[in-house]
Amino acid sequence: MEMTKSPTISVAVFDTKPYDREFLEPAFRRAGFEGRWLTPRLGPDTVRLAEGVPAVCVFVNDDVSAPVIHALTAMGVRIVALRCAGFNNVDLVAAGGRLTVVRVPAYSPHAVAEHAAALMLALNRKIHRAWLRTRDNNFSIHGLLGFDLYGKTAGLIGLGQIGRVMAQILLGFGMRVLGHDPQPDVAWAARLGVELTDLERLYAESDVISLHCPLTSETQGLINAAAIARMKRGVMLINTGRGQLIDTRALLAGLKSGRVGAAGLDVYEEEERYFFEDFSASGIDDDRLARLTTFPNVLVTSHQAFFTREAMTAIAETTAKNLRQFFDGRPPENEICHRCARTPQPCPRLPVG
């Protein structure tokens, strides 16, 4: 990124963890910004912490709802920089015409896809259970039987950048890959040998189903009781997308009945209450999350699929670039269109500027 001689601009960075600051601070410094490093998440009760700055930087569990947007604009904030790809926590209608919203649409699709594959492998070969046994000097392999991935069928819901990398990984295992996407790249699928199909067939034929789609009104609760009933008995479900893609009550019922054979979850529908924080001394009062963690065939990780050095570097650099473009008076290439909620600009339905 080019050095700038512009005056240093302050950015209120909400939900800051030590690792966020490690990567963001040098990227901000090079781009001419200084962070106001804030531990609390952005929300109606904390929005005043952004007073006096023209920009805020937020993450997946920050609240950028209409009341928060109204408060930000009243204080003179002009831009919200998401340091993530998803923007389901932003009220784009309220922001439209008042506040620029930018995101990091791609940081490391390999990081997320590799984590999804790791969950799949660990669940299949019972790595988590074997590790606990050997720590207790128990070297029995009874109950640790897995299956060959080779020749099995994987269903991928969402074939964006992450879904495509996941497809390449699973094809490398020798799996047959089915894919579903509302706007599929037919040429790409044909070139790799991914079979494009509808959800009905994907549910019926897949041994493993991995979710790589965004959270929208159409995909919320996509994996519900009706969907699970149409899946192969013993199916493995992997979710590194958004927690609300899965109806947790339906998942629990599927696990108890054996319809779902295993689940690898890096996200959870009520995760904002717990993920990224330490509750080891106090426990949690979310009955569904607590129940999930008791199943031996369930692996829950704390929204860490993105968490690689390469991804964190890319997130920091892109966030700084987004802010620099905005304050230089250039249309940010990663601005989210308030009318059609897509990037990159330019959007034919929303003038740039």
TORKOL-4160 file (C-alpha; in steps of 0.2 Angstrom, whole numbers, padded with zeros to 4 digits, m for minus):
353
<pt num="1" X="0000" Y="0000" Z="0000"/>
<pt num="2" X="0007" Y="0017" Z="m0004"/>
<pt num="3" X="0012" Y="0029" Z="0010"/>
<pt num="4" X="0001" Y="0044" Z="0012"/>
<pt num="5" X="0005" Y="0061" Z="0018"/>
<pt num="6" X="m0013" Y="0065" Z="0023"/>
<pt num="7" X="m0017" Y="0070" Z="0041"/>
<pt num="8" X="m0019" Y="0055" Z="0052"/>
<pt num="9" X="m0037" Y="0051" Z="0054"/>
<pt num="10" X="m0044" Y="0042" Z="0070"/>
<pt num="11" X="m0055" Y="0026" Z="0068"/>
<pt num="12" X="m0065" Y="0019" Z="0082"/>
<pt num="13" X="m0061" Y="0000" Z="0082"/>
<pt num="14" X="m0075" Y="m0010" Z="0091"/>
<pt num="15" X="m0073" Y="m0027" Z="0099"/>
<pt num="16" X="m0054" Y="m0026" Z="0098"/>
<pt num="17" X="m0044" Y="m0041" Z="0103"/>
<pt num="18" X="m0025" Y="m0042" Z="0105"/>
<pt num="19" X="m0024" Y="m0051" Z="0089"/>
<pt num="20" X="m0035" Y="m0038" Z="0080"/>
<pt num="21" X="m0023" Y="m0024" Z="0085"/>
<pt num="22" X="m0008" Y="m0034" Z="0081"/>
<pt num="23" X="m0013" Y="m0034" Z="0062"/>
<pt num="24" X="m0023" Y="m0018" Z="0061"/>
<pt num="25" X="m0012" Y="m0006" Z="0069"/>
<pt num="26" X="0003" Y="m0007" Z="0057"/>
<pt num="27" X="m0009" Y="m0007" Z="0042"/>
<pt num="28" X="m0018" Y="0008" Z="0049"/>
<pt num="29" X="m0002" Y="0017" Z="0052"/>
<pt num="30" X="0005" Y="0014" Z="0034"/>
<pt num="31" X="m0012" Y="0021" Z="0027"/>
<pt num="32" X="m0013" Y="0036" Z="0038"/>
<pt num="33" X="m0025" Y="0031" Z="0052"/>
<pt num="34" X="m0024" Y="0028" Z="0070"/>
<pt num="35" X="m0035" Y="0017" Z="0080"/>
<pt num="36" X="m0046" Y="0021" Z="0095"/>
<pt num="37" X="m0045" Y="0003" Z="0102"/>
<pt num="38" X="m0061" Y="m0002" Z="0110"/>
<pt num="39" X="m0064" Y="m0018" Z="0119"/>
<pt num="40" X="m0083" Y="m0017" Z="0119"/>
<pt num="41" X="m0094" Y="m0022" Z="0105"/>
<pt num="42" X="m0103" Y="m0008" Z="0095"/>
<pt num="43" X="m0121" Y="m0007" Z="0100"/>
<pt num="44" X="m0134" Y="0006" Z="0107"/>
<pt num="45" X="m0126" Y="0006" Z="0124"/>
<pt num="46" X="m0108" Y="0009" Z="0117"/>
<pt num="47" X="m0110" Y="0019" Z="0102"/>
<pt num="48" X="m0105" Y="0035" Z="0111"/>
<pt num="49" X="m0088" Y="0028" Z="0112"/>
<pt num="50" X="m0086" Y="0033" Z="0093"/>
<pt num="51" X="m0089" Y="0051" Z="0097"/>
<pt num="52" X="m0077" Y="0063" Z="0088"/>
<pt num="53" X="m0071" Y="0051" Z="0075"/>
<pt num="54" X="m0076" Y="0050" Z="0057"/>
<pt num="55" X="m0075" Y="0031" Z="0055"/>
<pt num="56" X="m0079" Y="0015" Z="0064"/>
<pt num="57" X="m0072" Y="m0002" Z="0061"/>
<pt num="58" X="m0083" Y="m0017" Z="0067"/>
<pt num="59" X="m0083" Y="m0036" Z="0066"/>
<pt num="60" X="m0096" Y="m0050" Z="0064"/>
<pt num="61" X="m0105" Y="m0048" Z="0081"/>
<pt num="62" X="m0106" Y="m0029" Z="0082"/>
<pt num="63" X="m0123" Y="m0021" Z="0081"/>
<pt num="64" X="m0125" Y="m0010" Z="0066"/>
<pt num="65" X="m0144" Y="m0009" Z="0067"/>
<pt num="66" X="m0154" Y="0007" Z="0063"/>
<pt num="67" X="m0154" Y="0015" Z="0080"/>
<pt num="68" X="m0135" Y="0013" Z="0080"/>
<pt num="69" X="m0133" Y="0020" Z="0063"/>
<pt num="70" X="m0144" Y="0035" Z="0067"/>
<pt num="71" X="m0133" Y="0038" Z="0082"/>
<pt num="72" X="m0117" Y="0036" Z="0072"/>
<pt num="73" X="m0122" Y="0048" Z="0059"/>
<pt num="74" X="m0128" Y="0061" Z="0072"/>
<pt num="75" X="m0111" Y="0061" Z="0079"/>
<pt num="76" X="m0103" Y="0064" Z="0062"/>
<pt num="77" X="m0097" Y="0046" Z="0058"/>
<pt num="78" X="m0096" Y="0044" Z="0039"/>
<pt num="79" X="m0091" Y="0027" Z="0036"/>
<pt num="80" X="m0092" Y="0009" Z="0044"/>
<pt num="81" X="m0078" Y="m0002" Z="0039"/>
<pt num="82" X="m0082" Y="m0021" Z="0042"/>
<pt num="83" X="m0067" Y="m0031" Z="0044"/>
<pt num="84" X="m0076" Y="m0047" Z="0038"/>
<pt num="85" X="m0086" Y="m0053" Z="0023"/>
<pt num="86" X="m0103" Y="m0055" Z="0030"/>
<pt num="87" X="m0114" Y="m0040" Z="0033"/>
<pt num="88" X="m0130" Y="m0047" Z="0040"/>
<pt num="89" X="m0127" Y="m0037" Z="0056"/>
<pt num="90" X="m0129" Y="m0021" Z="0046"/>
<pt num="91" X="m0146" Y="m0012" Z="0042"/>
<pt num="92" X="m0142" Y="m0007" Z="0025"/>
<pt num="93" X="m0158" Y="0002" Z="0022"/>
<pt num="94" X="m0155" Y="0013" Z="0037"/>
<pt num="95" X="m0137" Y="0016" Z="0031"/>
<pt num="96" X="m0143" Y="0020" Z="0013"/>
<pt num="97" X="m0138" Y="0038" Z="0008"/>
<pt num="98" X="m0132" Y="0042" Z="0025"/>
<pt num="99" X="m0117" Y="0031" Z="0029"/>
<pt num="100" X="m0105" Y="0022" Z="0018"/>
<pt num="101" X="m0102" Y="0004" Z="0022"/>
<pt num="102" X="m0087" Y="m0006" Z="0016"/>
<pt num="103" X="m0082" Y="m0024" Z="0019"/>
<pt num="104" X="m0068" Y="m0037" Z="0016"/>
<pt num="105" X="m0076" Y="m0048" Z="0003"/>
<pt num="106" X="m0061" Y="m0060" Z="0002"/>
<pt num="107" X="m0047" Y="m0062" Z="0013"/>
<pt num="108" X="m0042" Y="m0081" Z="0013"/>
<pt num="109" X="m0055" Y="m0093" Z="0006"/>
<pt num="110" X="m0041" Y="m0106" Z="0009"/>
<pt num="111" X="m0042" Y="m0103" Z="0027"/>
<pt num="112" X="m0061" Y="m0106" Z="0029"/>
<pt num="113" X="m0061" Y="m0120" Z="0017"/>
<pt num="114" X="m0046" Y="m0129" Z="0025"/>
<pt num="115" X="m0055" Y="m0127" Z="0042"/>
<pt num="116" X="m0071" Y="m0134" Z="0035"/>
<pt num="117" X="m0061" Y="m0149" Z="0029"/>
<pt num="118" X="m0052" Y="m0151" Z="0045"/>
<pt num="119" X="m0069" Y="m0152" Z="0054"/>
<pt num="120" X="m0074" Y="m0165" Z="0042"/>
<pt num="121" X="m0058" Y="m0176" Z="0044"/>
<pt num="122" X="m0058" Y="m0174" Z="0063"/>
<pt num="123" X="m0076" Y="m0180" Z="0064"/>
<pt num="124" X="m0074" Y="m0194" Z="0052"/>
<pt num="125" X="m0058" Y="m0201" Z="0060"/>
<pt num="126" X="m0064" Y="m0196" Z="0078"/>
<pt num="127" X="m0047" Y="m0187" Z="0081"/>
<pt num="128" X="m0055" Y="m0177" Z="0095"/>
<pt num="129" X="m0060" Y="m0192" Z="0104"/>
<pt num="130" X="m0044" Y="m0201" Z="0101"/>
<pt num="131" X="m0034" Y="m0186" Z="0108"/>
<pt num="132" X="m0043" Y="m0187" Z="0124"/>
<pt num="133" X="m0041" Y="m0205" Z="0126"/>
<pt num="134" X="m0022" Y="m0205" Z="0123"/>
<pt num="135" X="m0020" Y="m0191" Z="0136"/>
<pt num="136" X="m0028" Y="m0203" Z="0148"/>
<pt num="137" X="m0016" Y="m0217" Z="0143"/>
<pt num="138" X="m0031" Y="m0226" Z="0134"/>
<pt num="139" X="m0025" Y="m0233" Z="0117"/>
<pt num="140" X="m0040" Y="m0243" Z="0113"/>
<pt num="141" X="m0047" Y="m0239" Z="0095"/>
<pt num="142" X="m0064" Y="m0247" Z="0099"/>
<pt num="143" X="m0078" Y="m0234" Z="0094"/>
<pt num="144" X="m0066" Y="m0224" Z="0083"/>
<pt num="145" X="m0071" Y="m0232" Z="0066"/>
<pt num="146" X="m0072" Y="m0220" Z="0052"/>
<pt num="147" X="m0075" Y="m0221" Z="0033"/>
<pt num="148" X="m0065" Y="m0218" Z="0017"/>
<pt num="149" X="m0069" Y="m0201" Z="0010"/>
<pt num="150" X="m0063" Y="m0208" Z="m0007"/>
<pt num="151" X="m0078" Y="m0212" Z="m0018"/>
<pt num="152" X="m0091" Y="m0203" Z="m0006"/>
<pt num="153" X="m0102" Y="m0189" Z="m0011"/>
<pt num="154" X="m0100" Y="m0171" Z="m0004"/>
<pt num="155" X="m0113" Y="m0158" Z="m0006"/>
<pt num="156" X="m0108" Y="m0140" Z="m0006"/>
<pt num="157" X="m0121" Y="m0126" Z="m0004"/>
<pt num="158" X="m0113" Y="m0110" Z="m0010"/>
<pt num="159" X="m0100" Y="m0110" Z="m0023"/>
<pt num="160" X="m0092" Y="m0093" Z="m0020"/>
<pt num="161" X="m0073" Y="m0091" Z="m0017"/>
<pt num="162" X="m0074" Y="m0102" Z="m0001"/>
<pt num="163" X="m0085" Y="m0115" Z="m0009"/>
<pt num="164" X="m0074" Y="m0117" Z="m0024"/>
<pt num="165" X="m0058" Y="m0120" Z="m0014"/>
<pt num="166" X="m0068" Y="m0133" Z="m0004"/>
<pt num="167" X="m0073" Y="m0141" Z="m0020"/>
<pt num="168" X="m0055" Y="m0142" Z="m0025"/>
<pt num="169" X="m0050" Y="m0150" Z="m0008"/>
<pt num="170" X="m0064" Y="m0163" Z="m0009"/>
<pt num="171" X="m0060" Y="m0168" Z="m0027"/>
<pt num="172" X="m0042" Y="m0170" Z="m0021"/>
<pt num="173" X="m0049" Y="m0183" Z="m0009"/>
<pt num="174" X="m0057" Y="m0192" Z="m0023"/>
<pt num="175" X="m0074" Y="m0187" Z="m0018"/>
<pt num="176" X="m0089" Y="m0184" Z="m0030"/>
<pt num="177" X="m0094" Y="m0166" Z="m0027"/>
<pt num="178" X="m0112" Y="m0159" Z="m0030"/>
<pt num="179" X="m0114" Y="m0141" Z="m0029"/>
<pt num="180" X="m0129" Y="m0129" Z="m0027"/>
<pt num="181" X="m0128" Y="m0110" Z="m0030"/>
<pt num="182" X="m0141" Y="m0098" Z="m0036"/>
<pt num="183" X="m0129" Y="m0091" Z="m0048"/>
<pt num="184" X="m0118" Y="m0105" Z="m0053"/>
<pt num="185" X="m0103" Y="m0103" Z="m0064"/>
<pt num="186" X="m0107" Y="m0117" Z="m0076"/>
<pt num="187" X="m0090" Y="m0117" Z="m0085"/>
<pt num="188" X="m0080" Y="m0118" Z="m0069"/>
<pt num="189" X="m0091" Y="m0132" Z="m0063"/>
<pt num="190" X="m0088" Y="m0142" Z="m0079"/>
<pt num="191" X="m0070" Y="m0139" Z="m0079"/>
<pt num="192" X="m0067" Y="m0146" Z="m0062"/>
<pt num="193" X="m0080" Y="m0159" Z="m0063"/>
<pt num="194" X="m0092" Y="m0152" Z="m0050"/>
<pt num="195" X="m0110" Y="m0158" Z="m0053"/>
<pt num="196" X="m0122" Y="m0143" Z="m0052"/>
<pt num="197" X="m0139" Y="m0148" Z="m0045"/>
<pt num="198" X="m0154" Y="m0143" Z="m0034"/>
<pt num="199" X="m0155" Y="m0144" Z="m0015"/>
<pt num="200" X="m0167" Y="m0159" Z="m0016"/>
<pt num="201" X="m0154" Y="m0170" Z="m0025"/>
<pt num="202" X="m0140" Y="m0163" Z="m0015"/>
<pt num="203" X="m0149" Y="m0168" Z="0001"/>
<pt num="204" X="m0153" Y="m0185" Z="m0005"/>
<pt num="205" X="m0136" Y="m0190" Z="m0012"/>
<pt num="206" X="m0123" Y="m0182" Z="m0001"/>
<pt num="207" X="m0114" Y="m0191" Z="0013"/>
<pt num="208" X="m0106" Y="m0174" Z="0019"/>
<pt num="209" X="m0115" Y="m0157" Z="0017"/>
<pt num="210" X="m0104" Y="m0141" Z="0019"/>
<pt num="211" X="m0112" Y="m0124" Z="0020"/>
<pt num="212" X="m0103" Y="m0109" Z="0011"/>
<pt num="213" X="m0117" Y="m0098" Z="0008"/>
<pt num="214" X="m0121" Y="m0080" Z="0015"/>
<pt num="215" X="m0135" Y="m0077" Z="0027"/>
<pt num="216" X="m0150" Y="m0069" Z="0019"/>
<pt num="217" X="m0168" Y="m0070" Z="0021"/>
<pt num="218" X="m0168" Y="m0084" Z="0009"/>
<pt num="219" X="m0155" Y="m0094" Z="0018"/>
<pt num="220" X="m0159" Y="m0091" Z="0036"/>
<pt num="221" X="m0164" Y="m0108" Z="0043"/>
<pt num="222" X="m0160" Y="m0117" Z="0027"/>
<pt num="223" X="m0156" Y="m0133" Z="0036"/>
<pt num="224" X="m0172" Y="m0136" Z="0046"/>
<pt num="225" X="m0182" Y="m0151" Z="0051"/>
<pt num="226" X="m0189" Y="m0153" Z="0033"/>
<pt num="227" X="m0172" Y="m0152" Z="0025"/>
<pt num="228" X="m0164" Y="m0164" Z="0037"/>
<pt num="229" X="m0178" Y="m0177" Z="0034"/>
<pt num="230" X="m0173" Y="m0177" Z="0016"/>
<pt num="231" X="m0155" Y="m0181" Z="0019"/>
<pt num="232" X="m0146" Y="m0197" Z="0019"/>
<pt num="233" X="m0147" Y="m0206" Z="0036"/>
<pt num="234" X="m0130" Y="m0202" Z="0045"/>
<pt num="235" X="m0126" Y="m0187" Z="0035"/>
<pt num="236" X="m0112" Y="m0176" Z="0041"/>
<pt num="237" X="m0116" Y="m0157" Z="0042"/>
<pt num="238" X="m0102" Y="m0144" Z="0041"/>
<pt num="239" X="m0105" Y="m0126" Z="0044"/>
<pt num="240" X="m0092" Y="m0112" Z="0043"/>
<pt num="241" X="m0104" Y="m0099" Z="0035"/>
<pt num="242" X="m0116" Y="m0091" Z="0047"/>
<pt num="243" X="m0124" Y="m0100" Z="0062"/>
<pt num="244" X="m0142" Y="m0095" Z="0057"/>
<pt num="245" X="m0141" Y="m0106" Z="0042"/>
<pt num="246" X="m0145" Y="m0120" Z="0053"/>
<pt num="247" X="m0160" Y="m0122" Z="0064"/>
<pt num="248" X="m0152" Y="m0128" Z="0080"/>
<pt num="249" X="m0167" Y="m0137" Z="0087"/>
<pt num="250" X="m0169" Y="m0146" Z="0071"/>
<pt num="251" X="m0151" Y="m0151" Z="0071"/>
<pt num="252" X="m0152" Y="m0157" Z="0089"/>
<pt num="253" X="m0167" Y="m0168" Z="0085"/>
<pt num="254" X="m0158" Y="m0175" Z="0070"/>
<pt num="255" X="m0143" Y="m0179" Z="0080"/>
<pt num="256" X="m0153" Y="m0188" Z="0093"/>
<pt num="257" X="m0163" Y="m0198" Z="0080"/>
<pt num="258" X="m0147" Y="m0203" Z="0071"/>
<pt num="259" X="m0153" Y="m0194" Z="0055"/>
<pt num="260" X="m0138" Y="m0183" Z="0057"/>
<pt num="261" X="m0122" Y="m0193" Z="0060"/>
<pt num="262" X="m0110" Y="m0179" Z="0064"/>
<pt num="263" X="m0109" Y="m0160" Z="0064"/>
<pt num="264" X="m0095" Y="m0148" Z="0063"/>
<pt num="265" X="m0099" Y="m0131" Z="0068"/>
<pt num="266" X="m0088" Y="m0116" Z="0067"/>
<pt num="267" X="m0103" Y="m0104" Z="0069"/>
<pt num="268" X="m0119" Y="m0105" Z="0080"/>
<pt num="269" X="m0135" Y="m0095" Z="0078"/>
<pt num="270" X="m0134" Y="m0087" Z="0095"/>
<pt num="271" X="m0115" Y="m0085" Z="0095"/>
<pt num="272" X="m0114" Y="m0067" Z="0098"/>
<pt num="273" X="m0117" Y="m0070" Z="0117"/>
<pt num="274" X="m0102" Y="m0082" Z="0119"/>
<pt num="275" X="m0090" Y="m0083" Z="0104"/>
<pt num="276" X="m0073" Y="m0075" Z="0105"/>
<pt num="277" X="m0075" Y="m0074" Z="0124"/>
<pt num="278" X="m0069" Y="m0085" Z="0139"/>
<pt num="279" X="m0083" Y="m0093" Z="0149"/>
<pt num="280" X="m0072" Y="m0107" Z="0157"/>
<pt num="281" X="m0074" Y="m0100" Z="0174"/>
<pt num="282" X="m0093" Y="m0096" Z="0174"/>
<pt num="283" X="m0101" Y="m0108" Z="0161"/>
<pt num="284" X="m0115" Y="m0104" Z="0149"/>
<pt num="285" X="m0133" Y="m0103" Z="0150"/>
<pt num="286" X="m0138" Y="m0107" Z="0132"/>
<pt num="287" X="m0146" Y="m0124" Z="0133"/>
<pt num="288" X="m0145" Y="m0128" Z="0115"/>
<pt num="289" X="m0126" Y="m0124" Z="0114"/>
<pt num="290" X="m0123" Y="m0133" Z="0130"/>
<pt num="291" X="m0132" Y="m0148" Z="0123"/>
<pt num="292" X="m0122" Y="m0148" Z="0107"/>
<pt num="293" X="m0105" Y="m0148" Z="0116"/>
<pt num="294" X="m0111" Y="m0165" Z="0125"/>
<pt num="295" X="m0112" Y="m0175" Z="0109"/>
<pt num="296" X="m0097" Y="m0185" Z="0105"/>
<pt num="297" X="m0101" Y="m0183" Z="0086"/>
<pt num="298" X="m0101" Y="m0164" Z="0087"/>
<pt num="299" X="m0086" Y="m0152" Z="0085"/>
<pt num="300" X="m0089" Y="m0134" Z="0089"/>
<pt num="301" X="m0076" Y="m0121" Z="0086"/>
<pt num="302" X="m0077" Y="m0103" Z="0091"/>
<pt num="303" X="m0079" Y="m0095" Z="0073"/>
<pt num="304" X="m0060" Y="m0097" Z="0070"/>
<pt num="305" X="m0061" Y="m0103" Z="0052"/>
<pt num="306" X="m0054" Y="m0087" Z="0046"/>
<pt num="307" X="m0040" Y="m0086" Z="0059"/>
<pt num="308" X="m0024" Y="m0088" Z="0050"/>
<pt num="309" X="m0009" Y="m0076" Z="0048"/>
<pt num="310" X="m0012" Y="m0074" Z="0030"/>
<pt num="311" X="m0031" Y="m0070" Z="0032"/>
<pt num="312" X="m0028" Y="m0058" Z="0046"/>
<pt num="313" X="m0015" Y="m0049" Z="0036"/>
<pt num="314" X="m0027" Y="m0048" Z="0021"/>
<pt num="315" X="m0041" Y="m0042" Z="0032"/>
<pt num="316" X="m0031" Y="m0028" Z="0040"/>
<pt num="317" X="m0023" Y="m0022" Z="0023"/>
<pt num="318" X="m0040" Y="m0022" Z="0014"/>
<pt num="319" X="m0049" Y="m0013" Z="0029"/>
<pt num="320" X="m0035" Y="0001" Z="0028"/>
<pt num="321" X="m0037" Y="0002" Z="0009"/>
<pt num="322" X="m0056" Y="0004" Z="0010"/>
<pt num="323" X="m0054" Y="0018" Z="0022"/>
<pt num="324" X="m0040" Y="0026" Z="0013"/>
<pt num="325" X="m0050" Y="0026" Z="m0004"/>
<pt num="326" X="m0065" Y="0034" Z="0005"/>
<pt num="327" X="m0056" Y="0048" Z="0013"/>
<pt num="328" X="m0046" Y="0051" Z="m0003"/>
<pt num="329" X="m0063" Y="0054" Z="m0011"/>
<pt num="330" X="m0062" Y="0039" Z="m0022"/>
<pt num="331" X="m0077" Y="0026" Z="m0023"/>
<pt num="332" X="m0071" Y="0012" Z="m0011"/>
<pt num="333" X="m0071" Y="m0004" Z="m0022"/>
<pt num="334" X="m0078" Y="m0014" Z="m0008"/>
<pt num="335" X="m0092" Y="m0003" Z="m0004"/>
<pt num="336" X="m0109" Y="m0012" Z="m0001"/>
<pt num="337" X="m0122" Y="m0006" Z="m0012"/>
<pt num="338" X="m0137" Y="m0001" Z="0000"/>
<pt num="339" X="m0150" Y="m0005" Z="m0013"/>
<pt num="340" X="m0144" Y="m0022" Z="m0019"/>
<pt num="341" X="m0132" Y="m0027" Z="m0006"/>
<pt num="342" X="m0117" Y="m0032" Z="m0017"/>
<pt num="343" X="m0099" Y="m0028" Z="m0020"/>
<pt num="344" X="m0089" Y="m0023" Z="m0029"/>
<pt num="345" X="m0094" Y="m0006" Z="m0035"/>
<pt num="346" X="m0099" Y="0001" Z="m0047"/>
<pt num="347" X="m0117" Y="m0005" Z="m0045"/>
<pt num="348" X="m0128" Y="m0001" Z="m0060"/>
<pt num="349" X="m0142" Y="0004" Z="m0049"/>
<pt num="350" X="m0133" Y="0015" Z="m0037"/>
<pt num="351" X="m0122" Y="0029" Z="m0043"/>
<pt num="352" X="m0105" Y="0029" Z="m0036"/>
<pt num="353" X="m0099" Y="0043" Z="m0025"/>
